[in-house]
Amino acid sequence: MAKGYGGMDLNSLMAQAKKMQKQIAKAQEEAAKEVVEVSVGGGMVSVKANGAGEVVDIKISKEIVDPEDIETMEDLILSGVNEALRKSKASMEEKISALTGGLNIPGMF
């Protein structure tokens, strides 16, 4: 039996690390399928994104389609997309944090 620092069983530690790695991979896979939705501009723009960081749907209200004010529509779309991506990333980080007990594992996100 390989003993490490403080008499810990390295084989047991490696087995636990592999188990956690599998759990994290499963959580990432499940989170990638989850879809979050945000609405901006008082509901004028709605954006859905998945846990893989992909925008999967955008809905734009007819009321904001103004050929004389394209900039407002662009700003609302950009704001919606960014917020949806932030929300999906936060959801993914929350799931992984729950599995790792809050440990910050480099390269996980």
Phi, psi and omega in degrees: 000126182277123179256140179250208180298135177068020178077016180285144177279111183295325179296318178295318179297318178295320179296319178295320179296318179295320179297315179297320180299318178294319179296319179294317178299319179294317179297320178296319179297316179293318181294328179297334180275339181288145180239130175253153180230136174233155179230134179231165178065037180065031179091005181289330178228131177236132182231136175245138178222151178259173182292349177275002179081024179251134173282125185250347180196142174224130176241133180237127179289142180301331184297335182265359179277097181230110181303338180274352183219059180296328184300320179297316179297316179299316180298317180294319179296313179299316179298316179296316180296313181298318180294319179297318179292321176298316182294320180291323178294317180298321179296317179296314181297323179296317180295316181292319179299322179297324180285324186266002181069026178087003178294140176265107182259112182304139177083003182279335183238000000 
